[in-house]
Amino acid sequence: MSDFVDWFRAAAPYIHAFRGKTFVIAFGGDAMLRADFVDLIHDVNLLNALGVRLVLVHGVRPQVEARLKARGLTIRYVRGLRVTDAQALECVKEAVGVARIEIETLLSLGLPNTPMAGAEIRVAGGNFVIARPAGVVDGVDLMYTGEVRKVAAEAIRARLAAGEIVLLSPLGYSPTGEVFNLTLEDVATEVAMALAAEKLVFILDVGDAVDAKGRRVSRLTARQAQRLMRELPEGDFKLYLPHAVRACRDGVARVHLISADVDGALLAELFTHEGVGCMVTRETVENLRPATIADVGGILTLIEPLEAAGILVHRPRELLEREIDRFFVDELDGRIIGCVALYPYPEARAGEMACLAVHPEFQGAGRGEALLTAVEEAARAQGLERLFVLTTRTAHWFLERGFVQVRPEDLPAPRQALYNWQRRSKVLVKSL
């Protein structure tokens, strides 16, 4: 119960932030074949109940493959795009029709004692995507394979504003009355950009968001993602990453890539700080900056456990508010995960670095060094020549970063007068 309460409280800021925002969630046909696909629908229902405006984009590749094989038809691809002749297009239409019915059926569940009880979700669909032929690729006419030409964004927004979930299939329509087979990643990306969606989420049918050495990749900027994709092995992560980069550079705030193999991955990625997938942003979501009065609550939340443990000296809210202009904060996705303060003594051409703290979840990634660097740069800008710190527990951390231990008597006279001899903090100094 305690873990549940802690998680629910931690999720509250996200619940407030996501209400009324538009998310585009894309999943392939393989996801629909999984036994736990209903769990994904339950999570979609929860997002809808929290006021998130949802656009779902589904794929049908394995369903189309099965139909083509059953009819003895040739399966052809060029650069990952299906060659869609008239017979293949009929298979696509059939697969899309069945897939839509299955998804709408699950979204209509309302049995008591289930996550869908009382949901009453309404699903909208239509000719929201205008397409054009993909044309000839490597000398091969792709025929009825197309690409997105235009998205009827206002029409989609109207359905979302009415409280409906918009379900889009990988089909597009042309002004000349033709139907084109599209890729779900193209549809999802174009729709997310047209709506300026808050989030675009790709569910990886196979594999996870890992690099070429199998290490999990949790956060990337668009620039970092562009470099990384060159060395990735073939798979869903490599397939979707270019679309994530494109979306971020054209108005989508965040793109998330999460594995279908992780139970509850959608909720864990969206409602926890650490997430379980990979988040791609246009630029870094981490910001080291001077603190403002709005950061007082976040700083107190960060330092109060350290004060209780005797690691930091207690600072009441009133004092922190008066001295907030002395602080720097490390903000990650709207959360204060680090802080530090600089108290200058101009007459001694020295400054005290105080209240250095990094949240335990984010330690060991160089954030302490970044905060130290910010203070050093600020001290130099003020003409200070040395930086000192008082600590009872972390002397070695500072010694490893160029500080040397001195006596309390070596402190500037005003600070020496405030030295707490009962606390007996070690004094360390670094020349700037």
C-alpha positions as CSV (number, residue, x, y, z in Angstrom):
1,M,0.0,0.0,0.0
2,S,2.8,2.4,0.8
3,D,4.5,1.8,-2.6
4,F,1.2,2.4,-4.3
5,V,0.6,5.6,-2.4
6,D,4.1,6.9,-3.1
7,W,3.7,6.1,-6.8
8,F,0.3,7.7,-7.1
9,R,1.6,10.9,-5.4
10,A,4.7,10.9,-7.7
11,A,2.4,10.5,-10.7
12,A,0.1,13.4,-9.8
13,P,2.2,16.1,-11.6
14,Y,2.0,14.1,-14.8
15,I,-1.7,13.6,-14.4
16,H,-2.1,17.4,-14.2
17,A,0.3,18.1,-17.0
18,F,-1.3,15.6,-19.4
19,R,-4.9,16.5,-19.1
20,G,-6.2,18.0,-22.3
21,K,-3.0,17.2,-24.2
22,T,-2.9,15.1,-27.4
23,F,-1.0,11.8,-27.6
24,V,-0.5,9.7,-30.7
25,I,0.1,6.1,-29.9
26,A,1.3,3.7,-32.7
27,F,1.4,0.0,-32.6
28,G,2.0,-2.7,-35.2
29,G,-0.1,-5.6,-36.2
30,D,2.1,-7.9,-34.2
31,A,1.0,-6.2,-31.0
32,M,-2.6,-7.1,-31.8
33,L,-1.6,-10.8,-32.0
34,R,-0.2,-10.8,-28.5
35,A,-2.2,-12.4,-25.7
36,D,-1.7,-9.3,-23.6
37,F,-2.9,-6.8,-26.2
38,V,-6.0,-6.3,-24.1
39,D,-3.7,-4.9,-21.3
40,L,-2.5,-2.2,-23.7
41,I,-6.2,-1.3,-24.4
42,H,-6.8,-1.1,-20.6
43,D,-3.9,1.4,-20.3
44,V,-5.3,3.4,-23.2
45,N,-8.6,3.5,-21.4
46,L,-6.9,4.9,-18.3
47,L,-5.2,7.6,-20.3
48,N,-8.6,8.5,-21.8
49,A,-10.1,8.6,-18.3
50,L,-7.4,11.0,-17.2
51,G,-8.4,13.5,-19.9
52,V,-5.7,12.7,-22.4
53,R,-6.8,13.2,-26.0
54,L,-5.8,10.1,-27.9
55,V,-5.1,9.2,-31.5
56,L,-4.4,5.5,-32.0
57,V,-2.6,4.3,-35.2
58,H,-2.5,0.6,-35.9
59,G,-0.6,-1.5,-38.3
60,V,-1.6,-4.8,-40.1
61,R,1.6,-6.1,-41.7
62,P,1.4,-9.7,-40.3
63,Q,-2.3,-9.9,-41.0
64,V,-1.7,-8.9,-44.6
65,E,1.2,-11.4,-44.9
66,A,-1.1,-14.2,-43.7
67,R,-3.8,-13.3,-46.3
68,L,-1.2,-13.1,-49.2
69,K,0.2,-16.5,-48.3
70,A,-3.2,-18.0,-48.0
71,R,-4.0,-16.9,-51.5
72,G,-0.6,-18.0,-52.9
73,L,0.3,-14.4,-53.8
74,T,3.8,-13.1,-54.1
75,I,5.1,-10.9,-51.2
76,R,7.4,-8.2,-52.5
77,Y,9.2,-5.3,-50.7
78,V,11.5,-2.5,-51.9
79,R,13.4,-0.7,-49.3
80,G,11.0,-1.9,-46.6
81,L,7.9,-0.8,-48.6
82,R,5.4,-3.3,-49.8
83,V,4.7,-3.5,-53.5
84,T,1.0,-3.2,-53.4
85,D,-0.8,-4.4,-56.5
86,A,-4.5,-4.7,-56.8
87,Q,-4.7,-8.1,-55.2
88,A,-2.4,-7.1,-52.3
89,L,-4.5,-4.0,-51.8
90,E,-7.6,-6.2,-51.3
91,C,-5.7,-8.1,-48.6
92,V,-4.8,-4.8,-46.9
93,K,-8.4,-3.6,-46.9
94,E,-9.6,-6.9,-45.4
95,A,-6.9,-6.9,-42.7
96,V,-7.7,-3.2,-41.8
97,G,-11.4,-3.9,-41.6
98,V,-10.9,-6.9,-39.2
99,A,-8.3,-5.0,-37.2
100,R,-10.5,-2.0,-36.7
101,I,-13.4,-4.1,-35.6
102,E,-11.2,-6.0,-33.1
103,I,-9.7,-2.8,-31.6
104,E,-13.2,-1.1,-31.4
105,T,-14.5,-4.2,-29.7
106,L,-11.9,-4.1,-27.0
107,L,-12.4,-0.3,-26.5
108,S,-16.1,-1.0,-26.0
109,L,-15.6,-3.4,-23.1
110,G,-17.5,-2.4,-20.0
111,L,-17.7,-5.5,-17.8
112,P,-17.9,-4.9,-14.0
113,N,-14.7,-5.7,-12.0
114,T,-12.5,-5.0,-15.0
115,P,-10.3,-1.9,-15.8
116,M,-12.9,-1.0,-18.5
117,A,-15.9,-0.8,-16.2
118,G,-17.9,2.3,-16.9
119,A,-15.5,3.5,-19.6
120,E,-18.1,4.1,-22.4
121,I,-15.3,5.1,-24.9
122,R,-16.4,6.4,-28.3
123,V,-14.2,5.7,-31.3
124,A,-14.0,7.9,-34.3
125,G,-12.6,7.1,-37.7
126,G,-12.8,8.5,-41.3
127,N,-10.9,9.8,-44.3
128,F,-8.6,12.0,-42.2
129,V,-5.5,11.1,-44.1
130,I,-5.0,12.2,-47.7
131,A,-2.4,10.2,-49.6
132,R,-0.5,10.1,-52.9
133,P,1.3,7.3,-54.6
134,A,4.9,6.5,-53.5
135,G,5.7,6.0,-57.2
136,V,8.7,4.2,-58.6
137,V,11.5,3.1,-56.2
138,D,14.7,1.5,-57.5
139,G,12.9,0.9,-60.8
140,V,10.0,-0.8,-59.2
141,D,6.5,0.7,-59.4
142,L,5.0,0.4,-55.9
143,M,1.5,0.9,-57.4
144,Y,-1.0,1.2,-54.5
145,T,1.7,1.9,-51.9
146,G,1.4,5.5,-50.9
147,E,2.7,8.2,-48.5
148,V,0.8,10.8,-46.5
149,R,0.1,14.0,-48.4
150,K,-2.1,15.8,-46.0
151,V,-3.8,15.3,-42.6
152,A,-7.2,16.8,-41.8
153,A,-6.0,18.1,-38.5
154,E,-9.0,20.3,-37.7
155,A,-11.4,17.4,-38.3
156,I,-9.4,15.2,-35.9
157,R,-9.2,17.9,-33.3
158,A,-13.0,18.2,-33.4
159,R,-13.4,14.5,-32.7
160,L,-10.9,14.7,-29.8
161,A,-12.6,17.8,-28.4
162,A,-15.8,15.8,-28.4
163,G,-14.2,13.2,-26.1
164,E,-13.7,10.5,-28.7
165,I,-10.6,8.4,-29.4
166,V,-9.5,8.7,-33.0
167,L,-8.5,5.4,-34.5
168,L,-6.4,5.6,-37.7
169,S,-5.6,2.7,-40.0
170,P,-2.6,2.6,-42.4
171,L,-4.7,3.6,-45.4
172,G,-4.9,7.0,-47.2
173,Y,-7.4,8.3,-49.7
174,S,-6.7,10.5,-52.8
175,P,-8.9,13.2,-54.3
176,T,-9.2,11.0,-57.4
177,G,-10.9,8.3,-55.3
178,E,-8.0,5.9,-54.9
179,V,-7.0,4.0,-51.8
180,F,-3.3,3.7,-50.8
181,N,-1.5,1.3,-48.5
182,L,0.6,3.4,-46.0
183,T,3.0,2.5,-43.2
184,L,1.8,3.1,-39.7
185,E,5.0,5.0,-38.9
186,D,4.4,7.4,-41.7
187,V,0.8,7.9,-40.6
188,A,1.6,8.3,-36.9
189,T,4.5,10.8,-37.5
190,E,2.5,13.0,-40.0
191,V,-0.5,13.0,-37.7
192,A,1.5,13.9,-34.6
193,M,3.2,16.7,-36.5
194,A,0.0,18.1,-37.9
195,L,-1.6,18.1,-34.5
196,A,1.5,19.4,-32.7
197,A,1.0,16.5,-30.3
198,E,2.5,16.6,-26.9
199,K,3.7,13.0,-27.3
200,L,4.2,10.4,-30.1
201,V,4.6,6.9,-28.7
202,F,5.8,3.9,-30.8
203,I,5.3,0.4,-29.3
204,L,8.2,-1.8,-30.4
205,D,6.8,-5.2,-31.4
206,V,10.2,-6.8,-31.4
207,G,13.2,-5.9,-29.1
208,D,13.8,-2.9,-26.9
209,A,15.4,0.5,-27.1
210,V,19.0,-0.7,-26.9
211,D,22.2,0.3,-28.7
212,A,24.5,-1.9,-30.8
213,K,26.1,-3.3,-27.6
214,G,22.7,-4.2,-26.1
215,R,22.7,-1.3,-23.6
216,R,19.4,0.4,-22.8
217,V,19.0,3.9,-24.3
218,S,16.7,5.9,-22.1
219,R,17.1,9.5,-23.4
220,L,18.2,11.1,-26.6
221,T,18.1,14.4,-28.3
222,A,17.2,14.4,-32.0
223,R,20.9,15.0,-32.8
224,Q,22.1,12.1,-30.7
225,A,19.4,9.9,-32.1
226,Q,20.5,10.7,-35.7
227,R,24.1,9.7,-34.8
228,L,23.0,6.5,-33.0
229,M,20.7,5.1,-35.7
230,R,23.7,4.6,-38.1
231,E,25.1,1.9,-35.9
232,L,21.9,0.1,-34.8
233,P,21.1,-3.4,-35.9
234,E,17.9,-3.9,-38.0
235,G,14.8,-3.9,-35.8
236,D,11.9,-1.8,-34.7
237,F,14.1,0.6,-32.7
238,K,16.1,1.5,-35.9
239,L,12.9,1.6,-37.9
240,Y,11.1,4.1,-35.7
241,L,14.0,6.3,-34.6
242,P,14.2,8.3,-37.9
243,H,10.5,9.1,-37.5
244,A,11.1,10.1,-33.9
245,V,13.8,12.5,-35.0
246,R,11.6,14.0,-37.7
247,A,8.7,14.4,-35.4
248,C,10.7,16.2,-32.7
249,R,12.1,18.6,-35.2
250,D,8.7,19.5,-36.5
251,G,6.7,20.4,-33.5
252,V,6.2,17.2,-31.4
253,A,7.4,17.8,-27.8
254,R,8.4,14.2,-26.9
255,V,8.6,10.9,-28.8
256,H,8.7,7.7,-26.7
257,L,9.8,4.2,-27.9
258,I,8.8,1.4,-25.6
259,S,8.9,-2.4,-25.8
260,A,5.7,-4.4,-26.0
261,D,7.4,-7.0,-23.9
262,V,7.3,-4.8,-20.7
263,D,4.1,-5.2,-18.8
264,G,2.5,-1.8,-18.3
265,A,5.2,-0.1,-20.3
266,L,3.0,2.7,-21.6
267,L,2.0,3.8,-18.0
268,A,5.5,3.3,-16.6
269,E,7.1,5.4,-19.4
270,L,4.6,8.2,-19.1
271,F,4.0,8.4,-15.3
272,T,7.5,7.8,-13.8
273,H,10.6,9.9,-13.9
274,E,12.9,7.1,-15.0
275,G,10.6,5.5,-17.5
276,V,11.1,2.1,-19.1
277,G,11.8,3.1,-22.8
278,C,13.6,5.7,-24.8
279,M,12.5,9.3,-24.9
280,V,13.6,11.5,-27.8
281,T,13.4,15.3,-27.6
282,R,14.4,18.1,-30.0
283,E,17.0,19.2,-27.4
284,T,17.9,18.0,-24.0
285,V,15.1,18.1,-21.4
286,E,17.7,18.7,-18.7
287,N,18.4,22.3,-17.8
288,L,21.0,23.6,-15.4
289,R,20.1,27.2,-14.6
290,P,19.8,29.9,-11.8
291,A,17.0,29.1,-9.4
292,T,13.8,31.2,-9.2
293,I,11.3,31.5,-6.4
294,A,9.1,28.9,-8.1
295,D,11.9,26.3,-7.4
296,V,11.7,26.7,-3.6
297,G,9.4,23.7,-3.2
298,G,11.4,21.5,-5.4
299,I,14.6,22.4,-3.6
300,L,13.1,21.7,-0.2
301,T,11.8,18.3,-1.4
302,L,15.3,17.5,-2.5
303,I,17.3,18.6,0.5
304,E,14.9,17.7,3.4
305,P,16.0,14.0,3.5
306,L,19.6,15.1,3.6
307,E,18.9,17.6,6.4
308,A,17.2,14.9,8.4
309,A,20.2,12.7,8.0
310,G,22.5,15.4,9.2
311,I,24.3,15.7,5.8
312,L,23.1,19.2,5.2
313,V,22.4,22.1,7.6
314,H,18.7,22.8,8.0
315,R,17.3,25.6,5.9
316,P,13.8,26.8,6.6
317,R,11.6,27.8,3.7
318,E,11.8,31.5,4.7
319,L,15.5,31.5,4.6
320,L,15.6,29.6,1.3
321,E,13.1,32.1,-0.2
322,R,15.4,35.1,0.8
323,E,18.5,33.4,-0.6
324,I,17.0,31.8,-3.7
325,D,19.2,34.1,-5.9
326,R,22.2,32.3,-4.6
327,F,21.1,28.9,-5.9
328,F,21.4,26.9,-9.1
329,V,19.2,24.0,-9.9
330,D,19.4,21.0,-12.3
331,E,15.9,20.5,-13.7
332,L,15.0,17.3,-15.6
333,D,11.7,17.2,-17.3
334,G,10.1,19.7,-14.9
335,R,11.6,18.1,-11.8
336,I,14.4,19.6,-9.6
337,I,16.9,16.8,-9.3
338,G,19.9,18.8,-8.1
339,C,20.8,22.1,-6.5
340,V,23.8,24.1,-5.2
341,A,24.3,27.6,-3.8
342,L,27.1,30.1,-4.0
343,Y,27.7,32.6,-1.1
344,P,30.3,35.2,-2.1
345,Y,32.7,37.0,0.3
346,P,34.1,39.7,-2.1
347,E,36.4,41.2,0.5
348,A,38.2,37.9,0.8
349,R,37.9,37.2,-3.0
350,A,36.4,33.9,-2.0
351,G,33.0,32.1,-2.2
352,E,31.3,29.3,-0.3
353,M,29.7,26.5,-2.2
354,A,26.8,25.1,-0.1
355,C,23.8,22.9,-0.3
356,L,25.2,20.7,-3.1
357,A,22.6,17.9,-3.6
358,V,21.7,15.4,-6.3
359,H,18.6,13.2,-6.0
360,P,19.6,9.6,-5.3
361,E,17.9,8.3,-8.5
362,F,20.1,10.5,-10.6
363,Q,23.5,10.2,-8.9
364,G,26.6,8.8,-10.7
365,A,25.9,10.5,-14.0
366,G,28.1,13.6,-13.7
367,R,25.4,15.9,-12.4
368,G,27.3,16.8,-9.2
369,E,30.3,17.8,-11.4
370,A,28.0,19.9,-13.6
371,L,26.7,21.8,-10.6
372,L,30.2,22.3,-9.3
373,T,31.2,23.7,-12.7
374,A,28.3,26.1,-12.7
375,V,29.3,27.4,-9.3
376,E,33.0,27.8,-10.3
377,E,32.0,29.7,-13.5
378,A,29.7,32.0,-11.5
379,A,32.5,32.6,-8.9
380,R,35.0,33.5,-11.6
381,A,32.5,35.9,-13.1
382,Q,32.3,37.7,-9.8
383,G,36.0,38.0,-9.6
384,L,36.5,35.4,-6.8
385,E,39.8,33.5,-6.7
386,R,38.9,30.6,-4.5
387,L,36.0,28.4,-3.6
388,F,35.5,26.7,-0.2
389,V,33.1,24.2,1.1
390,L,32.2,22.8,4.5
391,T,31.2,19.1,4.7
392,T,30.8,16.3,7.2
393,R,30.3,13.3,4.9
394,T,31.6,14.0,1.4
395,A,35.2,15.3,1.9
396,H,36.7,12.7,-0.5
397,W,34.3,13.7,-3.3
398,F,35.7,17.2,-3.2
399,L,39.3,16.1,-2.7
400,E,39.0,14.1,-5.9
401,R,38.0,17.3,-7.7
402,G,40.8,19.5,-6.8
403,F,39.9,20.7,-3.3
404,V,42.4,20.6,-0.4
405,Q,41.6,20.5,3.3
406,V,42.4,23.6,5.4
407,R,41.6,24.8,8.9
408,P,38.4,26.5,10.0
409,E,40.7,29.5,10.8
410,D,41.4,29.8,7.1
411,L,37.8,30.7,6.3
412,P,37.0,34.4,5.6
413,A,36.5,36.2,8.9
414,P,32.7,36.6,8.5
415,R,32.2,33.0,7.7
416,Q,34.7,31.9,10.4
417,A,32.5,33.7,13.0
418,L,29.6,31.5,11.9
419,Y,31.5,28.2,12.0
420,N,29.7,25.5,14.1
421,W,32.3,23.9,16.3
422,Q,29.8,21.2,17.4
423,R,29.2,20.1,13.9
424,R,33.0,20.1,13.2
425,S,32.6,20.3,9.4
426,K,35.7,19.8,7.4
427,V,36.8,22.8,5.4
428,L,38.1,22.3,1.8
429,V,39.3,25.0,-0.6
430,K,39.9,25.1,-4.3
431,S,41.8,27.8,-6.3
432,L,39.9,29.0,-9.3
